[in-house]
Amino acid sequence: MDIEIRKLTPDLAEDYARFFDTTPHNNEGNGEKCYCVIWRGDASYVGNDHWYPSSEERRERAIQFIRDGDLQGYLAYHGEGIVGWCNATADCQLGVKHLRSYWSIEEYPEDIKVKSIFCFMIAPEMQRKGVATALVERVCADAADEGFNYVEAYINKEFVAADHDFRGPLTMYEKCGFAVCAEREGRVTVRKALK
Ligand SMILES: CC(C)(COP(=O)(O)OP(=O)(O)OC[C@H]1O[C@@H](n2cnc3c(N)ncnc32)[C@H](O)[C@@H]1OP(=O)(O)O)[C@@H](O)C(=O)NCCC(=O)NCCS
């Protein structure tokens, strides 16, 4: 499979939005699209308001967040087209705080750098071809180069397709060298040590 992983940069903002426009995904009840604007840099939060009422507004915000560097992650390309997205960031402490109320996530000392993987969206026709795996491997490689201690993800222990599968399956993380570091009521935090 010929897949190229590119870090999301401001010049790719329109491509990113178009990928969400045209790709069927799970969070589309009533035709709504998420544009993955929940998990982004804290600087762009307005109070605790991290969700926007309409698809149009989310699209517009996503483009702006990408241009401002507040929405971070990686895109998978097959030829010139995007086929996958992985939201990975170290900036979204509000997101981690939100997850801490459901998952069991360790509080780290300030000198420990953690990159969080929050979300995936792989085009349906490209699923089960290793795209998400390639995205995780790139997140880990860049995080290691950037001096991070851990890459972490917050997932369900049992993987059910079309139900929170945006978090990614445990089996995939295990294949990528992650291990379960905490568990609470069917929710597991997985972590890969980079140092
Ligand atoms: C879940 C998801 C991220 C997996 O991505 P993917 O590129 O298909 O995953 P990979 O091909 O890298 O799979 C790696 C491993 O994960 C596991 N896996 C992946 N998809 C699975 C599935 N549907 N059921 C069970 N295990 C699965 C397998 O162990 C797989 O290895 P294998 O194919 O050798 O058995 C993808 O299906 C997806 O994006 N779903 C839609 C999520 C969504 O709608 N997000 C946006 C809205 S919130």
The ligand as an SDF file (V2000), in Angstrom:
LIG
                    3D

 48 50  0  0  0  0  0  0  0  0999 V2000
  -10.8550    2.1360   13.5760 C   0  0  0  0  0  0  0  0  0  0  0  0
  -10.0030    2.6550   12.4540 C   0  0  0  0  0  0  0  0  0  0  0  0
   -9.2740    3.9190   12.9330 C   0  0  0  0  0  0  0  0  0  0  0  0
   -8.9520    1.5950   12.0590 C   0  0  0  0  0  0  0  0  0  0  0  0
   -8.1340    2.1170   11.0210 O   0  0  0  0  0  0  0  0  0  0  0  0
   -7.4770    1.1600    9.9330 P   0  0  0  0  0  0  0  0  0  0  0  0
   -6.5830    1.9550    9.0620 O   0  0  0  0  0  0  0  0  0  0  0  0
   -8.5340    0.3740    9.2750 O   0  0  0  0  0  0  0  0  0  0  0  0
   -6.6050    0.1980   10.8850 O   0  0  0  0  0  0  0  0  0  0  0  0
   -5.3810   -0.7310   10.4560 P   0  0  0  0  0  0  0  0  0  0  0  0
   -5.5960   -1.2700    9.0730 O   0  0  0  0  0  0  0  0  0  0  0  0
   -4.1050   -0.0150   10.7040 O   0  0  0  0  0  0  0  0  0  0  0  0
   -5.5810   -1.9210   11.5010 O   0  0  0  0  0  0  0  0  0  0  0  0
   -4.6270   -2.2730   12.4830 C   0  0  0  0  0  0  0  0  0  0  0  0
   -5.2180   -3.3420   13.3840 C   0  0  0  0  0  0  0  0  0  0  0  0
   -6.2870   -2.8050   14.1600 O   0  0  0  0  0  0  0  0  0  0  0  0
   -7.3160   -3.8020   14.3170 C   0  0  0  0  0  0  0  0  0  0  0  0
   -8.5360   -3.3910   13.6020 N   0  0  0  0  0  0  0  0  0  0  0  0
   -8.6730   -2.3780   12.7120 C   0  0  0  0  0  0  0  0  0  0  0  0
   -9.9660   -2.2830   12.3090 N   0  0  0  0  0  0  0  0  0  0  0  0
  -10.6520   -3.2350   12.9720 C   0  0  0  0  0  0  0  0  0  0  0  0
  -12.0270   -3.6180   12.9790 C   0  0  0  0  0  0  0  0  0  0  0  0
  -12.9560   -3.0080   12.2150 N   0  0  0  0  0  0  0  0  0  0  0  0
  -12.3760   -4.6450   13.7870 N   0  0  0  0  0  0  0  0  0  0  0  0
  -11.4800   -5.2750   14.5530 C   0  0  0  0  0  0  0  0  0  0  0  0
  -10.1410   -4.9530   14.5720 N   0  0  0  0  0  0  0  0  0  0  0  0
   -9.7520   -3.9360   13.7990 C   0  0  0  0  0  0  0  0  0  0  0  0
   -6.7280   -5.0800   13.7090 C   0  0  0  0  0  0  0  0  0  0  0  0
   -5.9750   -5.7400   14.7260 O   0  0  0  0  0  0  0  0  0  0  0  0
   -5.8090   -4.5200   12.6380 C   0  0  0  0  0  0  0  0  0  0  0  0
   -4.7780   -5.4110   12.2430 O   0  0  0  0  0  0  0  0  0  0  0  0
   -5.0970   -6.5200   11.0910 P   0  0  0  0  0  0  0  0  0  0  0  0
   -5.8100   -5.8270    9.9770 O   0  0  0  0  0  0  0  0  0  0  0  0
   -3.7230   -7.0020   10.7340 O   0  0  0  0  0  0  0  0  0  0  0  0
   -5.9610   -7.5540   11.7580 O   0  0  0  0  0  0  0  0  0  0  0  0
  -10.8860    2.9470   11.1880 C   0  0  0  0  0  0  0  0  0  0  0  0
  -11.7220    1.8320   10.9690 O   0  0  0  0  0  0  0  0  0  0  0  0
  -11.7480    4.2050   11.2730 C   0  0  0  0  0  0  0  0  0  0  0  0
  -11.2630    5.3020   11.0000 O   0  0  0  0  0  0  0  0  0  0  0  0
  -13.0530    4.0680   11.5900 N   0  0  0  0  0  0  0  0  0  0  0  0
  -13.9740    5.1950   11.4970 C   0  0  0  0  0  0  0  0  0  0  0  0
  -13.8110    6.1530   12.6590 C   0  0  0  0  0  0  0  0  0  0  0  0
  -14.5560    7.4360   12.4270 C   0  0  0  0  0  0  0  0  0  0  0  0
  -15.6370    7.4390   11.8700 O   0  0  0  0  0  0  0  0  0  0  0  0
  -13.9260    8.5530   12.8640 N   0  0  0  0  0  0  0  0  0  0  0  0
  -14.4310    9.8940   12.6590 C   0  0  0  0  0  0  0  0  0  0  0  0
  -15.6760   10.2270   13.3500 C   0  0  0  0  0  0  0  0  0  0  0  0
  -15.6280   10.4350   15.0540 S   0  0  0  0  0  0  0  0  0  0  0  0
  1  2  1  0
  2  3  1  0
  2  4  1  0
  2 36  1  0
  4  5  1  0
  5  6  1  0
  6  7  2  0
  6  8  1  0
  6  9  1  0
  9 10  1  0
 10 11  2  0
 10 12  1  0
 10 13  1  0
 13 14  1  0
 14 15  1  0
 15 16  1  0
 15 30  1  0
 16 17  1  0
 17 18  1  0
 17 28  1  0
 18 19  1  0
 18 27  1  0
 19 20  2  0
 20 21  1  0
 21 22  1  0
 21 27  2  0
 22 23  1  0
 22 24  2  0
 24 25  1  0
 25 26  2  0
 26 27  1  0
 28 29  1  0
 28 30  1  0
 30 31  1  0
 31 32  1  0
 32 33  2  0
 32 34  1  0
 32 35  1  0
 36 37  1  0
 36 38  1  0
 38 39  2  0
 38 40  1  0
 40 41  1  0
 41 42  1  0
 42 43  1  0
 43 44  2  0
 43 45  1  0
 45 46  1  0
 46 47  1  0
 47 48  1  0
M  END
$$$$
